[in-house]
Amino acid sequence: MARESKQRKSAVPVAYLGVWQQWARWGSILRTVAEPESTTAKPVAPDWMPVRQVVGAFQSFAESEKLRLQQLLHQSDQRLAPLSDPLWLSVRNHRWLDLNREREESYTDWLAWLLQEMDSTEAVLKTFGLDDTDFGVRVRGVRPQVDREESIRGCSGENKRLDLVIRFGEIGILIVEAKVRSIEEAGGSGNLQVYLDWLKAQGPAAGHAILLVPELIESPCDGWDVRAWDEVGLRLRAQAMAIREAIPNGLLLAAMFLCFAGAVEQNVLGLAGAKGPSVAPQTALYLERFLGEN
């Protein structure tokens, strides 16, 4: 998975390597002109043709990416009909979801509500990619109960709060620690072992721990299964499609799933909506994954 993620990120820059090479050659010439070998050297006017070529290449690139993104959004509309792709709606300026103003609670609260509304073990397992795991097999068919910020005692007796605790009767417990920033920005991984110790102390129930982060990383603590928000975003889109088909009058709930997916995609993943920057190769690649997986 990590290798695939790196390949997706590197695909676009490699395609335009020639453009960057032109830019590097022009920059080298400019530095030579700006720093002559002697003070008596006569300044030489730089050749601006490479700059014009670079600008022209990027203008063409931006226009083609804009058209490509528009086409993918329309294809996604067809897949999600009668709803439409959430990236048409800009949520970057929404105060509740602004990562510069608010903490992660806005996202975990919304995610917890969606999981409760699913009221389906299979749907919860699919959201976190657990449907084909040993844990998923054990708890399949048991109605989930979702709790937010459950208070537990730390090693020194201090209060700690778990982001999400999902109980499947007496059979299994799933805990989810959700981060909308990197582990370092969010305060480190010091509490992960405390949370895992609590999970192990709950008795014979089959426990599982998921760390939900903006970008896929190696697990910072043994016993935690790492998931990236882009995986969850794509699965929420798939859940919206399933709800649209399976639940009578389910369009409103499906729309809520898509709105949350759009909020994650734009604010946590940094993807560009239709009203965002026209050059959005990462957004196009993300939509291609959605269209290819569904």
PEDA-V842765 format. One record per residue. N is the residue number from 1. SS is DSSP state (2 for helix, 1 for strand, 0 for the rest). OMEGA is omega in degrees with one decimal (* if undefined). Layout:
BEGIN
n->(N:N)
ss->(SS:SS)
omega->(OMEGA:OMEGA)
END
This chain:
BEGIN
n->(1:2:3:4:5:6:7:8:9:10:11:12:13:14:15:16:17:18:19:20:21:22:23:24:25:26:27:28:29:30:31:32:33:34:35:36:37:38:39:40:41:42:43:44:45:46:47:48:49:50:51:52:53:54:55:56:57:58:59:60:61:62:63:64:65:66:67:68:69:70:71:72:73:74:75:76:77:78:79:80:81:82:83:84:85:86:87:88:89:90:91:92:93:94:95:96:97:98:99:100:101:102:103:104:105:106:107:108:109:110:111:112:113:114:115:116:117:118:119:120:121:122:123:124:125:126:127:128:129:130:131:132:133:134:135:136:137:138:139:140:141:142:143:144:145:146:147:148:149:150:151:152:153:154:155:156:157:158:159:160:161:162:163:164:165:166:167:168:169:170:171:172:173:174:175:176:177:178:179:180:181:182:183:184:185:186:187:188:189:190:191:192:193:194:195:196:197:198:199:200:201:202:203:204:205:206:207:208:209:210:211:212:213:214:215:216:217:218:219:220:221:222:223:224:225:226:227:228:229:230:231:232:233:234:235:236:237:238:239:240:241:242:243:244:245:246:247:248:249:250:251:252:253:254:255:256:257:258:259:260:261:262:263:264:265:266:267:268:269:270:271:272:273:274:275:276:277:278:279:280:281:282:283:284:285:286:287:288:289:290:291:292:293:294)
ss->(0:2:2:2:2:2:2:2:2:2:2:2:2:2:2:0:2:2:2:2:2:2:2:2:2:2:2:2:2:2:2:2:2:2:0:0:0:0:0:0:0:0:0:0:0:0:0:0:2:2:2:2:2:2:2:2:2:2:2:2:2:2:2:2:2:2:2:2:2:2:2:2:2:2:2:2:2:2:2:2:0:0:0:0:0:2:2:2:0:0:0:0:0:0:2:2:2:0:0:0:0:0:0:0:2:2:2:2:2:2:2:2:2:2:2:2:2:2:0:0:2:2:2:2:2:2:2:0:0:0:0:0:0:2:2:2:2:2:2:0:0:0:0:1:1:1:1:1:1:1:1:1:1:0:0:0:0:0:1:1:1:1:1:1:1:1:1:1:0:0:0:1:1:1:1:1:1:1:0:0:0:0:0:0:0:0:0:0:0:0:0:2:2:2:2:2:2:2:2:2:0:0:0:0:0:1:1:1:1:1:1:1:1:0:0:0:0:0:0:0:0:0:0:0:1:1:1:1:2:2:2:2:2:2:2:2:2:2:2:2:2:2:2:2:2:2:0:0:0:0:2:2:2:2:2:2:2:2:2:2:2:2:2:2:2:2:2:2:0:0:0:0:0:0:0:0:0:0:0:0:2:2:2:2:2:2:2:2:2:2:2:2:2:0)
omega->(-179.1:179.6:178.7:179.9:179.9:179.4:179.2:-177.0:-173.8:-173.5:-176.5:179.7:-179.1:-178.2:-176.9:-178.4:-179.4:178.9:-179.3:177.4:175.6:180.0:-179.0:179.2:179.3:179.5:178.6:177.8:-177.4:179.0:178.7:179.5:-176.9:-177.8:-178.9:-177.0:179.6:-178.9:-178.5:-178.7:-179.1:179.1:179.3:179.2:-179.4:175.3:-176.2:-179.3:177.0:179.0:179.3:178.5:179.0:179.7:179.8:179.3:-178.9:175.6:177.6:178.6:-178.5:-178.6:-179.3:178.7:177.8:179.3:179.9:179.7:178.2:179.4:-179.5:178.0:178.5:176.1:177.4:175.8:179.9:-179.9:-175.2:-176.4:9.2:173.4:-180.0:-177.0:-177.4:179.4:171.5:-176.9:179.1:177.5:-179.2:-177.4:179.4:-173.9:-178.2:-173.0:-178.7:-176.6:176.3:-179.0:-171.3:175.8:-173.1:-175.2:-179.7:-177.8:179.9:176.3:-178.6:179.2:179.2:179.7:179.4:179.5:177.4:-178.2:176.5:179.7:-176.3:177.6:-177.0:-179.3:178.8:-179.4:-180.0:-179.6:-177.7:177.7:-177.2:-172.8:-178.6:179.9:176.7:178.8:179.9:179.0:-177.3:-172.2:-175.8:178.5:179.6:-175.8:-177.8:172.1:-174.3:177.5:-179.9:172.8:175.5:-175.9:176.4:178.2:175.5:-177.6:-177.4:178.6:-178.9:179.1:173.5:-179.7:176.7:-178.6:-179.2:173.3:-178.4:-178.3:175.7:-176.0:177.3:-172.0:-174.4:177.4:174.7:173.6:-179.3:173.3:-173.3:177.4:175.9:170.8:178.4:179.9:-178.4:179.6:-176.3:176.4:176.7:-174.8:-174.5:-176.8:-173.7:179.4:176.8:-179.8:-179.1:177.0:178.0:-178.8:-179.2:-177.9:-176.5:175.0:-172.3:-178.3:177.6:-176.7:176.9:-177.9:-179.9:173.6:-176.7:-171.9:-178.4:-180.0:-177.5:-179.1:170.4:-178.6:-179.6:-177.8:179.7:179.3:179.1:178.0:-174.3:172.6:177.5:-177.5:-179.8:175.9:-178.9:178.3:179.0:179.9:175.4:175.3:178.7:177.7:178.2:178.8:180.0:179.5:179.4:-176.8:-167.3:-172.9:175.4:-178.3:-176.0:-176.0:-178.4:178.1:177.1:178.3:178.4:176.0:-178.5:178.0:178.8:176.7:179.4:178.5:178.0:-176.0:-176.2:-173.4:-178.4:-178.3:178.2:178.1:-177.9:173.1:-179.4:179.5:-180.0:-180.0:-177.4:178.0:-174.8:-178.0:179.4:178.7:179.4:179.0:179.2:179.6:176.8:175.7:179.9:-177.7:-179.6:-177.6:-177.5:*)
END
